[in-house]
Amino acid sequence: MAKMSHGPRSGSRMKMRKRVKDRGFPKVNDMVKEFEIGDYAAIDINPSVHDGMPFHNFQGYTGIVERRQGSCYVIAIKVGSVNKKIIASPVHLKKISIASN
């Protein structure tokens, strides 16, 4: 038997799957989304774009945009009791609006 691969996308079959209607390369507007520092953003990985893709364990996490790094953004998230910084391209981020009371 062959040895199991432990690559960066191993164990992500369902996370990296798109619906039939969403297949293909994303629109240009998704590639050039702009975020301001302090905005809330959710990590929503687009599997058809490999550039700037965060690790698949962070799929669905929400954090705050800290700064821009090249063409990507640095997102501060909290995993359990640990604060982490994730570098992700704008195509893998979704803007979240937090409604105040």
N, C-alpha and C positions, 0 to 999 in steps of 0.2 A: 504494500500500500504506500501511496505517496504521503509525504509529510504535509500537515495542514499549513496553509499560508497564514501568516500573522501580519499581513499588510495593513495599511492605514484604512482600508475600506472593508476589512473583514468583519463579519457579524453585522452588516448594515443593509441586508437585502431589503427589508421592509421600509427602513427609514429613507433609503435612497431611491424609492420607487415613485414614479409620477403617475397621475391618472392619465387615461388615454387622451383626454382633451388637452392636457397640459404638456404633452410630449413635444420635444424639439427644443431648439435654442431659444432663450428668452428674448423679449423685446429690447430694443435699444434703451428705452426709458428705464428699464430695470437695471441696466448696466451702469447708468450714470446718475443714480439716485443721490441726492445730497442730504446729509444729516448735519445738524448743528451740535456743538458740544453741549451735553446735558440732556439731549433727546433720549427717550426710551426706545429701544430697538429689540425686536425678537429675532433670534437666530432661526432662519427658515432656509435650510440648505437646498440649493438648486443643483441636482446631481449632474446636469448636463454641462455645467461650468466648473472645471477643475481648479482654475486659478483663484486663489484667495479663499479656498474652502476650509472652514474650521473643522475640527475633528467631530465625527458623527455623534459622540456622546453628548455634545452640547446642543443638539437639535431641540428646539422648543424653548430654550432658556431665554429669559428676558434680562436685559441689562441696560446700563447707561453708557452713552457714547462719551469716551474720555478725550480722544484726540484723533487726528488723521495721521496715518502713517503711509506715505506714498499714495497709492490709489485706494488703499484699504482704510478701515476704521478700527480703533482699539475699543473693545466693549468690555466694561467691568461687570462681571456677574458674580453671584454667590452660589457656590456648590456646597451644600451642607453648611459648615461653619467656616469654610475657606473662601477667601476672595480670590478670583482669578481674572486674568486679562486675556481676552480672545481677540486675535487679529482676523478680520473677515472682510471680504470684498462686499460692496453694496448690493450685489445681486443676491447675496446670501442673507441679507438683513431685511426686516420688515418694520416700518415705522409704527410705533404704538402711541396712541394718544391716551394720556391718563386724565380722566375726568375728575375735577376737584368737587368737593361737596359744597 
